Amino acid sequence: MAVRHRLVQATPQAVWDVLADGSRYGEWVVGPSEVTPEGGQWPRVGATISYEIRLGPVRLRNVSVVRRCEPGSALEIEAKAGRLGTARIAIELRPWGEHCLVIVDEHPLRGPGGLLHNVGVEALIQVRHRAMLARLAKLCESGEGCRPDPANTAGTVGWETGSGHA
């Protein structure tokens, strides 16, 4: 189980603003390209984003589905990687003074990915998480995070089914 954390020099709300904007998914997650909404309103439970991962000449189409959302504090995603199986990626936001402690916990759920999970794979996930948290921190600390409409009590920003970018 790969767990990594980072203290982000921004408020938990600023971090949530970035996580809750589905159109920014590819900016902080390491690997995806051509990110597109599939259904639902990100980050509501059941919302999906599809994306492509390129590994040299190989192109893999993956989908991430929101499985749990507590606006402002937790986002859990199931990443579906086709024949490789699925993984649970949980992101928790904790206030730390005026800043935010971001904790990422990832582990395989289904398929051969769980059987192949070992110390080497764990090390690669740790490297990816370090890069992902650095990207997220850069977006949040630079003030590039988006601000949702205060009337939006669900904490959703970004995509709705059939509407493209908000």
N, C-alpha and C positions, 0 to 999 in steps of 0.2 A: 504494500500500500504506500503510494507516494504522497507524502504530506510536505508542504512547503509553505512558508509564510513570509510576508514582507510588510514592513511599516511604511505606509504611503503618507507622504506629507500633504494630505488633503483630508477633508471631512468625509465621513462615511457616505453622506449624501452625494458628494462630488463623485466618489467612486461608483456608487449605485447608478448615477446618471449615465455613466459610460456603459456599465454592464446592461442596463435596461434599454439601451438603444441598439436594436438589432442591426441597424445599418453600419454599426461600428465594430461588429463581431470580428471581422477580419483584421482590424487594426490592433487588437490586443491578443487574440488567440494566435499561436504559432502554427503555421502550416497551411491554413485554408486560403484558397483563392476563389474568385468567382462566387462569392457568397450571395445567395438569393433566398428570399422568404419562400416558404412552402405553404404554411398555413398558420392560422391563429395570430394573435397579437403578442409579439415578444415583449416582455418575458413571462406572459401568463402561462400557466400549466397547460401543456399540450401543444404550445406553439413550436413550430419547426423551422429550421434553417438548413438549407442544403449548401454544400460547398465541394470544391474539388481540391484534392491534395495531389501535388506533383512530386514524384520521386524519380528524377531523371526523365526518361521517356514514359514512365508508368504514370497513369492518371487514375486516381481513385475518387469515386463520387461517394460522399458521406453525408449523413444527416445528423443534426443534433436536435434533441427534443427536450423541452423544459419539463422536468418531472416534479420539481418543487420550487416554489417562489414565495419568499417572505420579503415583500418590498422593503428595501433599505438595509436588509441584513443577511439574506441567504438566497442563493441561486444554485439549483442542482440540475445538471444536464446529463442526459444519456446520449453519448456519442455512438452512433451506429456506423461501424466500419465494414459493412458487407460481410463477406465470408470470415473475416478476422474476428467478428463478434462485436460486443458492445462494452463500453466503459462508463462508469459513473464518475462525474466530475462535480464535486461540491465546492462552492465558493462561499465562504463565510466572511462577513464584515463585522468587525468589532471596534467600537469607539476606543481610542487610546489617546486620552487627553483631547486635544482638538484635531488629532489625526485619526487614521484608520489602519487597523491591523487586518490585513487580508490573508486568509488561510485557504489554501487550495488542497483538496484531498481527492486523489484519483485512484481508482482500482478497476480491474476488469470485472464485468458482470456475467457475460454470456459468451459462449463460443470458444474457439481455440486460443484466443488472446489470453484467457485465464490459464490455460495449460502451458503456454509459452512464457508466462510471467515469471521472471527470475531476477537475480541481482543485477545482471547486465541491463535488462529492460528497465528495471527500477532506476538505474543510474541515468539512462537516456531520458526517462520521464522527468527526473529531477532537473536535468539540464534544460529541457523544454519549459518546465514550470518557472525556472529562474528567468528565462527569456520572456515568458508570458507576463510574469509579474513586473518585470522591468518595463515592458511596453505599457502595461496598465498604469503603472506609476507615472510614467512620462506623460501620458494623456491627461491624467488627473492633476498632477502637480503643475503642469504648464497652463492649466485653466482651459484646455481644449475640450474638456468634458461638456456634454450638452446639458441644458437645464430643461427639465420637463415642465409642462404647463402646471401651475399650482392647483388648478381645478381637477387635475388628473389624479384622483385618489388611488387608482390601481397601481400607480407607479410604472405605467407602460409608456414607452416612447418608441418611435421608429415605425415598424411595419404593421400593417393590418392585411388580412387576406384580401388579395385582389387589388390592393391600392398602391403597391410599390412602396417607395419611401414616403415617410410622413412629412 
